[in-house]
């Protein structure tokens, strides 16, 4: 926000570039734009650092289809785990912490970021 106030001539084009990205844009171009935008502090749909980390940890010897199936199964595992996490006593809101003891309030953001990064690694539409 401070950067936008002091250097609007620099932040304007970066924000415009981030807004122009569509699901049809080439994945390498998208990641380059998101890397520039996230370095400038502009929120992005996909975290380029997470995509790079996940792409570097691909399992050798597996086909891309198998790797994609494992990513989908991870999301199924998360969905099955949600009721268990909701029933956990540590998931109750703690006013002293302004959150939950087990940080379950961060789970939605983590799921969105991880699934977007996984689908980007596999060149799938994140929408």
N, C-alpha and C positions, 0 to 999 in steps of 0.2 A: 504494500500500500504506500509506504514512504517512497519506494523506488518509482512508483507511478506518478507521485506528486512532483518529484524532483527531476525525473527524466521521462516525461510523457512521450517525447519524440522517439524514445528507444522502446518503451513498453508497448506503445500503440501497435507497431508492426508485429511484435511478438504475440500479442493478444489476438490480432487479426489472423495470423498464421494458425494459431491454435483453434480459432473458430472455423477456419476453412476446411479443416480435416473432416473427411467423411468416411464412412465404412468402405467406400470403394477406392479410397486412396491407397497407394502401394504401401505395404507394411513397413518397409525400410524408411520411406519418406515420413510416414506417420511417427515412427519411433524417433527419428531425428528431430522432428518438430516438437514432439512431446518432451524430448530431452532438453531442448532449448527452453521450452516454456516452463518446465519444472525447475530448471536452474534459475530462472528469473522469478520464480515464486508463483507462477500462474497454475491454478489447479487443472489437472488433466484427467481424462477418462482412464488412461492406462499409465501405470508407473513404469517408465522405461528402465529404471535400475532393477526393478523386480523382474521384468521381462528378460533382461540380460542375465540375471542370476538364474532364473528358471531354465533358460535356453542352454546355459552352460552345464546344467546338471541333468541333461537328458540321458536316459539309460542307453548304453551302447548295446547293439545287437537287437534292439527292439525296433519293430517297424513303426512308422509314424502313426499308423492306425491304432496299434496297441498302446502307444504312449498317450494318444488322445482318449482311448477308452479308460485308461487309468486316471486321467484327469477328470473325466466325467464321473467315475466311481468315487473319487475324492469328494466331489460335490454331493453325491448321494450319501456318503458317510457323514458329511456335515449336516445334511437335512435330517438324517436319522438321529443324530446326536443332539439336535436342538431341544426336543422335549426333555431329555435327560438333564441338559444344562438348565433349563427353565425350572425344573423341579428341585435343583440343588439349593440347599439353604444359603449357600454363599452368593446366590444370584439375587438375593433380596437387596433392595436399594438401601444404601447406607448414607444418611444425610451428612454425617461427619466427613465422609470421603467425597461427597457429591457424585457418587457412582456406586458401583457394586464391588464387593470384596474380591470377586474372581475376574473382574474386568470384562464381564459379559456385555457391558454396554459398548464395547469396542468391536464386538463380533460382527455386526452388520457391515461396518466399513471394511473390516478384514476380508470378509467373504466376497464383497463386491470387488475389491482390489485384486485379490488372488484369482478369482474367476476371470476377470478381465485380462489379467496377465497370462493365465493359462491358455485362454482362447486366442490371444494374440500370438503366443508362441506357436500354436498349432495352425495359425493363419485362418482362424474361423471368425465369424462376425460376432462381436461381443454383445451386440444388442439382442 
